[in-house]
């Protein structure tokens, strides 16, 4: 459950109420509601287009980069489905680019036995990725901190300054914008998202983008 789920429930409830009472509503109220619904739909289409565009920002072949694998929820000590997707995408990229090093990024929540970074690290090493290519950032609690704290590790260890962000497809645009705000040249490597989870996380990410635009 997150803000995306809540918005879906609210929207569904509003549609049900409208269906029940629409014949009793004045024409002026109908017009206002239709305008508001149209504006909301236009905003969602715009934000959805930006989310899609964020998945199309891969670097040129041979471009020197450091990967930042953005953390997501850990269930005990095992990855959530979303995190498994990110780990799988990171494994694919690192196997195809053996010269690239990566920062596993993500702190530890109160209900997590290990940090998100450690979970990513463990699964990549188990999958055959050389641990000497991996760095741990275990203090962050948001995407903004993921990037800021990972950038510090990159700088301190003399890694390639340009980055490729490994995260779920819906999250790529906002992650890249936050990286740009931090002064980084950033590309994205999108991981897939289960279709049944996409509506919830799409709405959640729309809120995240609006929050980023308003509060930075």
N, C-alpha and C positions, 0 to 999 in steps of 0.2 A: 504494500500500500504506500502510495506517495501522492504528490500533488497532481500527477497525471491521472491517477485512479480517481481522485476526488473530483477533478474537473469533469471526467467522464460521467460520474454518478450525478453530479449537479446538472450537466447538460441533458442527460437522459431524463432526470426528474422534471426538468423544465419543459421538455418536449411532451412528456406525459400530461403535465398540468395544462399545457396549451391545447393538447388534443381534447381534454375533458371540457375546458371552459371556453374554447375559441368561439363558439356560436354566441356566447353571452358578452363577448368583448366588443367595445365600440370600434368602428372602422378606423379611427385615428390611432387607437392602440395597436391594431393589426399592422398598420403602416409603420409605426415606430419599431415594433418587434421585427418586422421583415427587414427594415433598414439595419437594425443592430445585428441581426443574423447574417446579413450580407457582408457587413463590415468584418464580423468575426471570421467568416469563411475566407474573405480576401486576405486577412491577416495570417490565417493558418496556411493558406496556399503560399504566401510569400515566405513565411518561416520554413515551410516544408521545402521550398525551392532552394533556400539557403543551406538547409541541412544536406540536401542532395549534392549541391555544388561543392560542399566541404569534402565530399568523398572523392572528388575528381582531382585532387591536388597532390599528385605523386611527383617525386623528383625525377630529373632526367637520369637515365642509366649512367652509372659511374660517378654520380654526384656524391661527394663525401658527406656523410651525415652520422649523427648519433641517434639511435632510437630511444624514445621515451615511451615506455609501456604504462599506460594510465591504469591505476588500480580501480577495483570495483569490489562489491561486497564479498566477503569470505564467510562461508557457513562452517563455523567451528575452525577447522584447519583446511577445508576443501573449498575450491573455487565455486562461486555461484555460476549459474548458466552464462550470465553476461561476461563474467571474468574468464570462464573457459573459452568463450569466443575470442576474447582479446589475446589470451595465451596462445590459442591456435593460430591466430593471424601473426602474432609475433614470431612464433616458431617458423612459420612459412617464410616470413621475410628474412629472418636471420639465417636460415638454411640456404636461401637463394643469394644472400649477400654475406659471405663468411668474413669479410673484412670489417663489418659493422659491429660496433659495441652498443650496449643498451643499458639504460637505467630503468630498473624495476621500481615503480613509484606507487606509494600508498601506505598510509599509516594503519594503526590497529584500532578498531572500534571496541566498545565495551563488551560486546557479545562475540568478539572474534578471538580465537586462541592464538593466532599469529597475525602479523601485519599482512596487508594486501601485497606489499612488495615481496615479502618473504615467500608468500604463497606462489606468486608469479615465478620467482627465482627457483623455488623447489621444482615446480612442474616443468620449467624449461630445462633444467639440469637433468631431470629424469628422462626428458625427451631427447637428450643427447647434445644439448647446447653446452659448449665449453664454459664453465663457471668463470673463467678468467675474462670472458667477454661481458660479464654482467656486473652491474653496480646496484647497490641498494639505497633507496631513499624511503625511510620508514616514518617520517614525521608528519607528512601532509594529511589534511583532512578535507581538501576540496581540489577541484581541477586547477584553480588558480595557484594553490600551494604546490600541487604536483609539479607544475611547470617551473615555478620560481625556485623550489628546493632542488629540483633536478638540474636546472641551469647552473646552480652553484656547484653541484657535484661534477658537472661537465667541465666547468671552468677550472676547478681545483685539480682535476686529473688530466688536464690537457687534451680532452677529447674533442672531436670535430664539433665546431660551434653550431653549425646548422643541424636542425633536428627533423626527425620524422616521428609523428605522434601516432601510436598504435592504440586505437580505441574503437568502440562500436560506431557503426555508420552514422547514426543519428547525432552522435556526439562530436563528430569531426569538425564541423564548422566552428562551434564555440571554442573547442580546444585550440584550434588554429588561431582564432582571433585573440584569445588570451595569450598565446605564445607571442604573437606580434606585439601586443601591448607590453610584453616583457622584453622587447627588443630582439627577439629571435627570428631568424628566417626559418619558417616551419612548413613542412608538408605533412600529409596524412596517409596512413595505411589502414583502411577501414576493415573492421571485423563485422561479420553478419549479426543480425538480431532475429531471434525467433519471431515468426509472424504474429503469433498470438500475444506477444509482449509488446510489439511495435506501437500499437495505438497509445498505450499508457505512457511509454517512454518518449514517443513523439510529442505528446502534450506536455510532459514534464520538461522536455528539452526546450519547447517553445517558451515556457516560463523562465527557464534558465537563460535563454538568449535575451529576453526582454529585461530580466534582472541585470544582466551584464551591460546592456545598453544604457540602462538608467543609473546604475550604481557603480559600474566599472568592474 
